[in-house]
Amino acid sequence: MNLTTPPPGKLSELIDLAIADARRIDRGDYLPLASAWHDPVPGHRCMICLAGAVIAGTLGCPKDTQVEIGWAASETPGTTTITEGPWQDALFALNDARAGNWPEALRTLGQTPADEADWQQLYRITKPVSADFHDWPQFNSHLDSLADRAKQLREIGL
């Protein structure tokens, strides 16, 4: 897994990356599930959340590797734990963005709106649809919704 290339610097760019990765991954190999980072099921597809699409795509994690994001490395064979660094923050921020928790996603990335007007705009951005997706149609709706939210974040410089 390639954790050396840094993630995008802005939340809107990170969301754009996740959307692009999610649209590129092989639907025969992966199944969207909001509650799974990157979780292969033997004999079935690998379940992924929004951040899991980045783990599979940009980070190049093999589909048969379970990935956890945590503070200590897993001792479970076949499991990789992302324990620190900018990618851990980026993946946590994507999980917050999936749920529409914009302030927390920004805080995790060390970003903040420039002024009170930008904060007000941020709080007007609604949660994306189908945040608890569990299949491709719901995930596609979620991705379309997130693309709109990324545009709104970009408009306020985030």
C-alpha positions in Angstrom: 0.0 0.0 0.0 1.4 3.4 -1.0 1.1 5.8 2.0 4.0 8.0 0.9 2.2 10.3 -1.6 0.4 12.8 0.5 -3.4 13.2 0.3 -5.0 16.3 -1.2 -4.7 19.4 0.9 -8.4 20.5 0.9 -11.5 18.6 1.9 -13.2 19.3 -1.4 -10.1 17.8 -3.3 -10.1 14.8 -1.0 -13.8 14.2 -1.7 -13.2 14.5 -5.4 -10.4 11.9 -5.1 -12.7 9.5 -3.2 -15.4 9.9 -5.8 -13.0 9.3 -8.7 -11.6 6.2 -7.0 -15.1 4.9 -6.2 -16.2 5.3 -9.8 -13.0 3.5 -11.1 -12.9 0.4 -8.9 -14.1 -3.0 -10.2 -17.7 -3.5 -9.1 -17.2 -7.3 -9.4 -14.5 -7.1 -6.8 -16.0 -4.6 -4.4 -19.3 -4.0 -2.6 -20.1 -0.6 -1.0 -20.9 -0.8 2.7 -20.8 2.4 4.8 -19.6 0.6 7.9 -16.6 -1.2 6.4 -13.2 0.4 5.7 -11.7 -2.3 3.4 -13.0 -5.7 4.5 -12.6 -8.7 2.2 -15.1 -11.6 2.7 -13.6 -14.9 1.6 -15.4 -16.2 -1.4 -17.2 -12.9 -1.9 -16.3 -9.3 -2.7 -14.4 -6.8 -0.6 -16.6 -4.4 1.3 -15.6 -0.8 1.2 -16.8 2.5 2.5 -16.1 5.9 0.9 -12.6 5.9 2.4 -12.2 2.3 1.4 -12.5 3.4 -2.2 -9.4 5.5 -1.7 -7.7 2.6 0.1 -8.4 0.4 -2.9 -7.8 3.0 -5.5 -5.2 5.7 -4.8 -3.5 3.7 -2.0 -3.4 0.5 -4.1 -4.4 -1.9 -1.3 -5.0 -5.5 -2.6 -8.7 -6.5 -2.5 -7.9 -9.5 -0.2 -6.3 -7.3 2.5 -8.3 -6.1 5.5 -7.5 -2.6 6.5 -8.2 -0.9 9.8 -7.5 2.7 10.8 -6.4 2.9 14.4 -3.8 3.8 16.9 -2.0 0.5 17.1 -1.1 -2.1 14.5 -3.3 -5.1 14.3 -1.9 -8.5 15.2 -4.4 -10.3 13.0 -2.7 -12.0 10.0 -3.8 -10.5 6.7 -4.8 -7.2 8.3 -3.0 -3.9 7.7 -3.6 -1.0 10.1 -3.0 2.6 9.1 -1.8 4.0 12.4 -0.7 7.5 11.8 0.1 10.3 9.4 -1.7 12.3 6.8 -3.6 9.4 5.3 -5.1 8.3 8.6 -6.4 11.9 9.0 -7.6 12.0 5.4 -9.5 8.7 5.8 -11.1 9.8 9.1 -12.1 13.1 7.4 -13.7 11.2 4.5 -15.7 9.2 7.0 -16.9 12.4 8.6 -17.7 13.9 5.2 -19.7 10.7 4.3 -21.9 11.5 7.2 -22.1 15.2 6.5 -20.1 16.2 9.6 -18.2 19.0 7.8 -16.8 20.8 10.9 -15.2 17.6 12.2 -13.9 16.6 8.7 -12.2 20.0 8.5 -10.9 19.9 12.0 -9.3 16.5 11.3 -7.5 18.0 8.3 -6.4 21.1 10.2 -8.6 23.3 8.1 -11.0 26.1 9.1 -13.3 28.5 7.3 -11.7 31.9 6.9 -14.4 34.0 8.6 -17.9 34.0 10.1 -19.6 34.2 6.6 -17.7 31.1 5.5 -18.7 29.3 8.7 -22.4 30.2 8.0 -22.0 28.8 4.4 -20.4 25.7 5.8 -23.4 25.1 8.2 -25.8 25.5 5.2 -24.2 22.5 3.4 -26.6 19.6 3.9 -25.7 16.1 4.6 -25.1 13.9 1.5 -27.9 11.4 0.6 -27.6 7.7 1.3 -24.8 8.1 3.8 -25.5 4.6 5.1 -25.2 3.0 1.7 -25.1 -0.8 1.3 -25.2 -1.4 -2.4 -24.1 0.2 -5.7 -27.3 2.2 -6.5 -27.2 3.8 -3.0 -23.4 4.4 -3.3 -23.9 6.0 -6.7 -26.5 8.4 -5.2 -24.2 9.1 -2.4 -21.3 9.9 -4.7 -23.5 12.2 -6.9 -24.6 14.0 -3.7 -21.0 14.3 -2.4 -19.9 15.8 -5.7 -22.4 18.6 -5.1 -21.2 19.1 -1.6 -17.5 19.2 -2.7 -18.5 22.0 -5.1 -20.0 23.9 -2.3 -16.9 23.4 -0.1 -14.7 24.6 -3.0 -16.8 27.8 -3.3 -15.8 28.7 0.3 -12.2 27.8 -0.2 -12.3 24.4 1.6 
